[in-house]
């Protein structure tokens, strides 16, 4: 996932500018973003304050980390299953050793 060049505070500031009465096109031009990006930010962060946005970002990062761990574990299990019991060790990162 690509990191945004704007912080949560900046994004919420843009949204608040528009809510305060500034035209969307003016806000987009001032911050150098497209209207599509602005509306994407609005869909994701609309109605949030900065602490909510930070919490959302932290949860998204944790979710991505856990998904990666799950995928690695599933791969380890698939390798162990497909080896037919000839694999000795706890992790797929260890060397293959035939059972004696």
N, C-alpha and C positions, 0 to 999 in steps of 0.2 A: 504494500500500500504506500503510495507516494505521500510524503508529508506536505501539508499545505504551507504556502508561504506566509499565511496570515495566522496570527494567534487567535484563540477563542475570544479574547478581549476585543481585538480588532474587528472580527466578524460581527460580534454582537453590537459593537459601536456602529458599524455600517447599517445594521438592521434598525437600530434605534434612530439613526439619522433619517432613514426613510419613513419610519413610523411618526417622527416629529413633523413631517410635512414636506421634506425634500423630495424632489422627483427622483424616481428610480434611476433614470438615465444619468442625472447629475451625480448621484452617489457612485454609480458604476464608473463614470468617466474620472471622477476625482480619485478613485482608488485603483483604477487601471484594471477593472474586471469586466467581463461580459455580463449582459443581463441574465444569461442562462446560469452563470456561476452565482450571481446574486440570488436568483430564485432557488438554486440548489442549497445555498447557505440558509435561506429563509425556511426551506422545508426541513432542514436538519436542526437548525438552532432557533427557529422562530418561537417566541414565548419563553425562552430560557434566560436566566441570568448567567453571569460568568462562572459561578460555582457549579451550577448544573452542567454547563458545557464542559468544564474540567472533569467532572465526575463521568460524564458520557465518554469523553476521550480515554480516561483511565480504564473504564470498563471495556471499551472496544479493543484497547491494547492487550488487556488481560485475556479477552476472548480469543484474539488472534494467537497469543502465546499458547493457550490451552489447546486450541485446534491443532497447532503444530505438534505439540506433545502427543496428542491423541493419534495423529497420523503416523508419527514415528513408532508409537507403540503397536499400532495395527500392522505396520510393515514388519516389525520384529516378530509379531505373532504369526504372520503369514509365512515368513521365512522359516520359522521353527516348525510350523505345520507341514510345509512342503518338503522339509528335509527328511521326513519319515523317521524321526527319532534319532538321526545320526548326528545331531548337533549337540555339543556339550558346552554349556556356558549360559550366562544370564542375559547377554546382550548380543545383538547381531553384529556389533562392532568388533567382537573378539574373533580370533582366528578359528577356522573350521578344524575340528579334531574328530576323527572317526572314533566311534565307541569300540571298546575292546572287549 
